[in-house]
Amino acid sequence: MTGEIRLHLGCGSTYKPGFVNVDMFDGKLADVLGDARRLPFKTKSVDRIETFHLLEHFDYVSCRYVLSEWYRLLRNGGALVLETPDLLTTLKKFGRSDIDTQYRMLQWIYGVDSPGMAHKTGFSYDLARHLLEECGFRRVEQRDPETHTYEPGMRIECVKPDDGDARADFISAFRLNLCRELGDFDSYVMLPLEKHLRRVLTELPPSGMLNQDSMVKLLSKAAAVSPRVALAAVKTIRTTHTDGIQNLDSVESKLKGLRDGEIHKKAFTLWSQGRRGLPVAAYFEKFMATLESDIAAELRRDAKKGENLSYLLGLDPREIAILDLDLVLLQAKTWLNRGIKEFSRGELHHARSLIEQAARTNPGDPLASWNLARLELADGCGLEKVNARYHETLKLTSDRRFERRISKEAKLAKNGREKEIQYGPVSE
């Protein structure tokens, strides 16, 4: 074996001489026990990585982090060789096969429910190539598989650019630091977070080198989602920017203060307290833009704008992993369904409190508005208020089935026949 470092990842029961064999679950043959997302090797220390039928064991969100880690490890010009099921060809074969063959192919597609054996995603060649190139790899080429040839598979060979790619280096290091900063990898959180990372990384130029202004913009966008995301970016800047950036220690200290103050959770409190207009997505975008601007002012030591953050930090936090609209709407749905449960039990006061909270958090939800109309009827509110609520509900709904039912109830209430309306809750 030469001085080169070559890794065989996910070796399982196959030992590859001349390679450092790595596996997470089976230590009988592995030289190193380790997670393919966080490997104990230095940045740019590895010459070649080979891995056969490993990538499909991670879900499609995790795959970006896995490939970014492999990119980080490889030297410039280093090669990655992987094999994985060809999902497109497999599904075509599955569709024309008899029942016995289909049963057998299910293991090829999904794996089995045993540690390290379940499959969580799959690829066509185009999808795999797009993902690899997004993570910085180049010269992505498909070859005939050399292992597991009993079902349709593909071999993909690619390289890290010979002259490097500073932007891809930053992103791969950022993802590693993000995993460390956030702790346990939760794909339900990482999926919306990836959407925000694309926005954050628009501030990173092709050179991969930030100036003072672009650094503040990147960090303020990241901190609005969660200060931990911004702190992961600071760690990355320290290792990728050899010339250094002014006031980085001061900026990091301010970000730690925002982390300790749970600024993103308090921003969620502020959002859920007020009546927002429609469409919700546009208002949330403006809300985030204002928060980013206030954080940027804090990082730039703009005392006047910093007053906005002082107010925000004085609020009580509401639990949310990252400040993301999808997660905000999910929490609104949770409050709504808790309210529906209390409504069904006859706990009208508690039900109303929960459903009003849901309606404030997601003012575009007709189901919350409809349940409030029925609660107001059950609670003996005046018909003028009830009719206004039904009118609001009709403006919100786009479901024809619901629209007919709501219209019928609205007419009954308007004509003084409210006793004919079912007073119970409405669920999905």
N, C-alpha and C positions, 0 to 999 in steps of 0.2 A: 504494500500500500504506500502511495506517495504522500507528500505533505498536504495534498488536497483534502478538504473535508467534503464528504458526500453523504447525504442523508437518505435513508430509506424509511419513509414515514408510514406508520400504520402497518408495520411488518407482520403483526399477528403470528401465524405459524410458519411464515416463510422467512428464512434468514438469507440475507444478501451479502456475500463476502465483499470486502473492500469498502463497505458502507458502514456508517453508524446507524444501526437499526433501532428505530424508535417506535414504541407503542404505548397507548394509554392504559390498556386493560390487561394485556397478556405479557407478563414479565419473564416467561420461560426462555424466550429467545432474544428478547430486546436487550440491546446494550444500554439503552436509556428509557426510563419510563417518563412519559411526558405528554402534555396536551398539545396538539398541533397548532392551537391558537396562541400558545405562549411557550415557546421552546427555549431551553437554556443554552443558547448559542449567541455569540456577539453579532452585532449588526455588520453586514457585509463580510462575514467570515466563512461562508459556505460556497462551494464551487458548483455543486449539482444537487438537486433534490429529485428523487423519484418516489412516486406514490401511486399505488394501484388499488383502485376501488376504496378510496378513503373519503374523497370530497363529498360524495352523496350522503355520507353519514352526518353531515351538518345541514341545518336548514339554510334556505337561500339567503337569509339575512347574515347568518354566521359566516357563510362562504366568503363574503367580502373581507371579513376580519382574518379568516384563515389565510386567504391568498395574500393579503397585505403583510401578514407575518412572514410568509415564505419569501415575499419580495424583499422585505427588510433584511432577512438573513443572507440572501444571495449577494455575492460580489457582483460588480458591474461585469456584464458578459456571462454571468452564471446561467445555467440551464435548469428549467423545470420540465419534468416529464410526468404526466399523469394519465391514468386510465380510469374510465368511468362508464357506466352503462349508457348506451345511445338510446335515450328515452324515445325519441321520435320513431326510430326504426323498430324499437321494441314494441311500442304501442300498435304500430302497423301489423307486426307479426301477431301480436296478441289478438287483434281483431279478426284475423282470418284463421286462428288456430282452434282445434277442438277443445273440449272442456278439460281433459286431462292435461294438455299442454298449457292451457291458461292457468290451471292450479299451480303447475310447476313454475311458471313465469312470474307468479305473484312474489315469490321470494327474490327474484332478480330485480323486481321493481321496488318492493317495499322492505326487503330484508326480513328479519325475524325479531321478535321481542325478547332479545337477550342482550346483556351489556355489550355495547359497541357493535351490535349487529343490525340495528334498525336503520333504514334509509329514510332521510328526511327531505330530500329534494332530488331532482333529476335534470338532465341537460340535453338539449340538442347541441350540435356543434356550434351553430351561430350564437346560441345563448352563452355557451362556455367561452367562446372567443370574445364576445362583448364584455363579459365579466373579467376575463384575464387582462384585456386591454385597458379596461377601466382602472384596474389595480396597477397598471404601469408596465405590464409585459408586452413584448413586441415579437415579431416574426412568429406569430401563432399559426401552427400548421397541424393538420389532422393526418394521422397515420393509422395503419391497420393495427388492431390490438395484438399484443403478444401474450397476454394472460387472460384467464377467464373467457376463453373463446367459445364456450358452449352456448352463449346467448349474445345478442347484438351489443357490442361495446365499441368504444373509440379510444384511441391513443392520441394525446395532444402534446406537442412539444413546443416550447417557447423559451424566450430568453429575457433576462433583464438587460436593458440597453448597455452597449459597450461603454458609452461615454456618460452613463448615468442619466437620471432624470430627477432634478432637485425637487420638483413639485410632487412627484410620486413618492420620493423619499420622505417628504414632510407628511404626506397623507398616511403612509404606512406607519410611521412613527406615532402620528396623532392617534390612529386607531388603537395601537398598542397601549399608549398612555391613557386613552379613554377607557379601555377595559380595566386597567389597573385602578383608575380613579373611581369608576362606578361600582366596582366590585363584581358581584355575580352577574353573569351575562344573561339578560332577560330579553329574548327576541321581541316580545310584545312591546317593550320600550325601545329597543334598538331599531325596530322598523320605522317608526315615525322619526326617531332621532336621525336616521340616515337622510331623510328629507331635509331636515334642518342643516345637516352638515354640508349638503350641496349649496345651501344659501351662505353658510359661513365661509366656505372655501372659495366663493366668488371673489373674496378679498385677497386670495393668495395668487400672485402673478405666476406666469409660466416659469420664471426663474426660481420660484420657491422661496424668494427672499422678501420679507416684509419690511416696509419702512415704518416710521413711527405712526403715521396716520392710518395706514392700512392695518397695522397691528391693533390699534384701538378699535377700529371698525370690526375686525374679525372677532376680537375678544368680547366686545359689547353684544354682538349678535349671538355668540356662544353663551354668554352669561345670562341672557334673557331666557334661554331655554333651560339652563341650569348652570350655576357658577362652577360646578364640577367639570362641565364640558370646557369652560374657559380655562380652568386650572390645568386640564390635560393639554390644552393648546400652549399654555405658558411653558410647561415641561418640554414640549416639543420644540418650541422656539429656542430654548436654552441649548438643546443638543444639535439643532440644525443650523443655527445662525452663529457662525464662528466669530463674526465681527461684533456680535452683541447688539443690543438695543438699549437706548437710554431709558432710565427709570423703570426697568423691568421688575426690580425688587419692590418698588413702590406699587406698581400695578398689581403684582401678585398679592401683596398685602391687602390691597383694597378688595380684590376678588375673594380672598379668604374671608374677609369681613362679610361680603355678600353671601358667601356659602354658609357661614355660621348664622347669619341672619335669615337664612332660608328665603331669599328674595323671590325666587320663582314660585314658591308656595304662597307667599303673601300677595304676589301679583295675581295668583289664581283667586285668592280671597277677594281682591278688589274687583276682578272680572265678575265674580259670582254675586257680588253685592248689588250691582247696578242693572238698570234696564238698558239693554242694548238694542240697536236697530237691526234691520235686515238689509241685505243678507248677512248672516252671522259671520261667514268667512271673511268678508271684506272688513267688518268691524274688528274682528280679531287681528287681522293683518295690521290695521291702524294702531290697535292696542299694543301689539308687539313692537311696532316701529317707534312708538312713544317711549316704551320701556327701554328699548335699545339706545335711544337718544339720551335718556336720563342716565343710563349706565355709562355711556361714552363720556358724558359731561363729568361724571364722578371720576372716571379714569384720567380725564384731562385736568382735573382739579377746578372745574367750573362751579364755584360755590353757589351761584344763583340757581342753576338748574339742579344742583345737588339737593335742594330743599324737597323736590318731588320724591326722591328716594327716602328722605328722612320720614316723610309721611307714610310711605309704603312700608318701611321697616317697622313702623309702630303698630301695624295690623297683626292680628292673629293668623298663623299659617293654616291653610287647608292642604291636606295631604294630596300630593300629585308627584309622580316620578320626574317628569319633565313638563315644562309648560308648552303643551302642544294641543291644537284644537281637537284632534281626534280623541285624545285622552280626556280633555275637558268635556266633550260631548258624551263620552262614555260615563263619566262621573254624573253628569246630568241625568242620564238614563237610569243609573243606579238609584239616585234620589227619587226619580219618578216611580220606579217600581217598588221601592220601599214605601212610598206614599200610597200606591195602589194597594199594597198589602194592608196598611193601616186602615185605609178606606173600607176594604172588604171586611175588616174586623169591627167596624163601627167607631174607630178612633178618629173622629172627623177633624179635631183640632190638630193632632199630630200629623195626620195625612195632609192637611192643607199646608202646614209649614213645610213639609218635605216637597210637595209638588210645586209650591211657589218657588222654592229654592231651585228646583229643576227648571222651571220656566224662566227664572232670571238668568240661569247659567246657559240655557239653550232656548232663547226666545223664539226660535223657529220651529219648535216642536208642537204640532197640533194636538198630539195626544195629551200633553200636559195641560194645554188650554182647555180641551174638552173635559178632562177630569175636574178641572177647577170650576167649569160651568156646572157640572153635576154636583160638586161639593157645595157650591153656593146655593143651589136649589135645596139640597138636603139640609143646609144650615139656615134656611129661611131668609136668605138675602133678597133684597128687592128685585122685582122682575126687570127693572131698567138695567141694573148691573148685570143680571144674568143674560139678558138679551145682548148687551154689549160684548159679553164674553163669547157668546155663540157667534156673533158677527166676526170677532177676532179669529175664532177657531176656523171658520169657513175661509177666511183670507189665507190662513196658513196651510190648509190641507190641499194636497194634489191627488189624493187617493179617491177615486170615484166611489168606491164602496163606502168609505167613511163619509164622503161628502153628502151622499144621499141620506145617511142616517143622521148626520149632524143637521142637515137642512130640515129634516122632519121634526127633530127635537126643537130647533130654533123656531119653527112655525107654531108648534104647540105652546112654547113659552110665550111667544108674542101674542097669541090669541087667548092667553089666560088659562090654558089647559095643561099647565105644568105638572099636575098630579098624574097625568098619563105617561110622563117620562120616567124611565127606570132610573132610580137614584143611585144605583150602585156604580162601582168603578168601571172604567173601560181599559182593557189591556190590549196588547198587540194581537 
